[in-house]
Each structure stands twice: as C-alpha cells, then as structure tokens.
C-alpha cells in the first residue's frame, strides 16, 4: 500500500444523542456520500469535500427532532478525529494552508496550522439566524469541534457578504482548499515540519 493510500481513517461514534459512521481520505478525488439528516450541513460537507479533493463518507443519525445541534457538533468531532488519525505522524506535510474564496457578494478567508495546538479564531457574523431549518450558530460549533479534535489552529475570517447562505458556503469552500494545502505532501519537507522535531 502506498503512503498516499494510507492517509485515511474510518470510525464510528455512538452516544445517547447520535450514531455516526465516518470515513475520510485525505488524498481523494472530491467524492462525498453524506447523510447527516441536516440537509444544509450535507450541502456544506459536499462543498468542503469537493474543494479539498478529499473523499468523505458520513452517515449520521441524531436527535434532529430537537434540533441539529448534537448532530452537527458530533460530525465535527468525528471528522476532526478522522483527520488527526489520517495525518499520522505528519511527516512531509506542508502544515500551513490558506485560502480566500469569493461566493458572489461574499468573501471568506481561512488559514490553518496543523500544529497539534487546537485553537479556533472565528471572525464571522451572519445577517440571518437560520438558513432554512439550519441554525447558523452551528457553523462555529462545527468548526470549533473540528479544530479541537484535529488539534489544529484554525482561523476563519468572513470579510463581507449579505446573503447568509453564500457567506457560509464561502467559508466551507475556503476550509476545504486551505486544508488541502496544509495536508499536502511536499517532497522538499524532510521529516516533521517543525524546529521542535514534533507536532
């Protein structure tokens, strides 16, 4: 098995609130099969996967009759854990990634450091509290749990926009592209990309 083909992880997480099966491949083709029961989240994960050129398979069953909070949060946890596992020892990766993505009138910027020091800096405000049935505050919840479990430094800046759907879409596209850059193997990088000798 090649080094590239090994950069994947699968897991299952079951709680009293959610039951999630997730498979994530870093070096994929942008293929996604996502069913979280939260349609807007499915759409955002599709965009993230396509623009990051990952492969992602998610099947989630949660207490969406209450709201989407637990499901979105736990998908973020699972994706972060799978990303961390798929990265392995992080030898040869670029480590840093950055993307600025326009979506019509909106502009989002995402910067990532796969530093093993989790942090989320979230500079985004949305005009609407909901897009359809999706609570927009869950964008922060998802990104924080992703950053925490993947142990990455994640900065999200929404520069401007007026359409909430477009604004969130720009963030997820930028997230995919920035993470693609950060996880990319660079033949010039020898070993762990840190003067500390570990991440």
C-alpha positions in Angstrom: 0.0 0.0 0.0 1.4 3.4 -0.9 2.0 6.2 1.5 -0.8 8.2 -0.1 -3.4 5.5 0.1 -2.7 5.1 3.8 -3.8 8.6 4.6 -7.3 7.7 5.6 -9.3 6.8 8.6 -12.7 5.3 9.5 -14.5 5.5 12.8 -17.9 5.1 14.5 -19.1 7.2 17.4 -22.3 6.3 19.3 -23.9 8.3 22.1 -27.4 8.7 23.5 -27.8 11.6 21.1 -26.1 10.5 17.9 -24.8 7.5 16.0 -22.2 8.4 13.4 -20.1 6.4 10.9 -17.5 8.4 9.1 -14.7 7.6 6.6 -12.2 10.2 5.5 -9.5 10.1 2.9 -7.0 13.0 2.6 -5.7 12.1 -0.9 -9.1 11.6 -2.6 -11.0 12.8 -5.6 -13.5 15.1 -4.1 -16.1 12.4 -3.7 -18.7 12.6 -0.9 -21.5 10.5 0.3 -23.1 12.4 3.2 -26.3 11.9 5.0 -26.5 13.7 8.4 -30.2 14.3 8.5 -29.4 18.0 8.4 -29.6 18.9 4.7 -27.8 22.2 4.8 -24.9 20.5 6.7 -24.8 17.8 4.0 -24.5 20.6 1.4 -21.6 22.3 3.2 -19.8 19.0 3.7 -20.2 18.2 0.0 -18.6 21.6 -0.8 -15.8 21.1 1.7 -15.0 17.6 0.2 -15.1 18.7 -3.4 -12.9 21.8 -3.0 -10.4 19.9 -0.7 -10.2 17.0 -3.1 -10.9 14.6 -0.2 -13.2 11.6 0.0 -15.8 11.7 2.7 -18.5 9.2 3.7 -20.8 10.2 6.6 -23.9 8.5 7.9 -25.3 10.2 10.9 -28.5 9.5 12.9 -29.2 12.1 15.6 -31.9 13.7 17.6 -32.8 16.2 14.9 -36.4 16.2 16.1 -34.9 18.5 18.9 -32.6 20.4 16.6 -29.4 19.9 14.6 -27.0 20.9 17.3 -25.9 17.5 18.6 -25.6 16.0 15.1 -23.6 18.9 13.7 -21.3 19.0 16.7 -20.7 15.3 16.7 -19.9 15.2 13.0 -17.3 17.9 13.7 -15.9 15.7 16.4 -15.7 12.7 14.2 -14.3 14.5 11.2 -11.6 16.1 13.4 -10.7 12.7 14.9 -10.5 11.1 11.5 -8.3 13.9 10.1 -5.9 13.6 13.0 -5.7 9.8 12.6 -5.3 10.0 8.8 -2.4 12.5 9.1 -0.4 10.1 11.2 3.0 11.5 12.2 2.6 14.4 9.8 6.0 13.8 8.2 6.4 15.6 4.9 3.3 17.8 5.1 3.2 21.5 4.3 1.5 22.1 7.7 0.1 25.5 6.8 -2.7 26.2 4.5 -4.5 29.4 3.4 -7.4 30.1 1.0 -9.5 33.2 0.1 -12.8 32.3 -1.6 -15.4 34.6 -3.1 -19.0 33.4 -3.4 -21.0 36.0 -5.3 -21.1 39.1 -2.9 -19.3 37.2 0.0 -15.6 36.8 0.7 -14.2 34.3 3.2 -10.7 33.6 4.3 -9.4 30.5 6.1 -5.9 29.9 7.5 -4.8 26.6 9.0 -1.8 25.4 11.0 -1.7 21.6 11.7 0.2 22.5 14.8 -1.2 20.0 17.4 -2.3 23.1 19.3 -6.1 23.4 18.9 -7.5 26.9 18.5 -10.4 28.5 16.6 -10.4 32.2 15.8 -13.8 32.8 14.2 -14.5 36.3 12.9 -17.8 35.9 11.2 -21.3 37.4 11.7 -24.3 36.3 9.7 -27.3 38.5 8.9 -29.8 35.7 9.5 -30.0 33.3 12.5 -31.2 30.5 10.2 -30.8 29.2 6.6 -33.8 27.2 6.1 -34.0 25.0 9.2 -30.3 25.3 9.9 -29.2 27.4 12.8 -26.2 29.5 11.6 -24.6 29.5 15.1 -23.8 25.8 14.4 -21.1 26.8 11.9 -19.0 28.0 14.8 -19.9 24.8 16.8 -18.8 22.6 14.0 -15.6 24.4 13.3 -14.6 24.5 16.9 -15.1 20.8 17.4 -13.2 20.1 14.2 -10.3 22.2 15.2 -10.3 20.8 18.8 -10.3 17.1 17.7 -8.0 17.5 14.8 -5.7 19.6 17.1 -5.3 22.3 14.5 -5.1 26.1 14.7 -8.0 27.3 12.5 -8.7 31.0 11.7 -11.9 31.9 9.8 -12.5 35.4 8.7 -15.6 36.5 6.8 -14.6 39.7 5.2 -18.1 40.7 4.0 -21.3 39.5 2.5 -25.0 39.9 2.7 -26.5 36.5 1.8 -26.1 34.1 4.7 -26.1 31.0 2.5 -23.4 32.5 0.3 -21.3 33.5 3.3 -21.3 30.1 4.9 -20.7 28.4 1.6 -17.6 30.6 1.0 -16.3 29.5 4.5 -16.7 25.8 3.8 -15.1 26.1 0.3 -12.2 28.0 1.8 -11.9 25.4 4.6 -11.6 22.6 2.1 -9.0 24.4 0.0 -6.9 25.6 3.0 -6.9 22.1 4.5 -5.9 20.6 1.1 -2.9 22.8 1.1 -1.9 22.2 4.7 -2.2 18.4 4.4 -0.3 18.2 1.0 2.9 16.2 1.0 5.8 18.3 -0.2 9.0 16.5 -1.3 11.1 19.4 0.0 9.9 18.8 3.5 12.1 16.3 5.3 10.5 14.8 8.3 8.3 16.8 10.7 7.8 20.4 9.6 8.8 21.9 12.9 12.0 23.0 14.6 10.8 21.2 17.7 11.0 17.9 15.9 7.4 17.0 16.5 3.9 18.3 16.1 
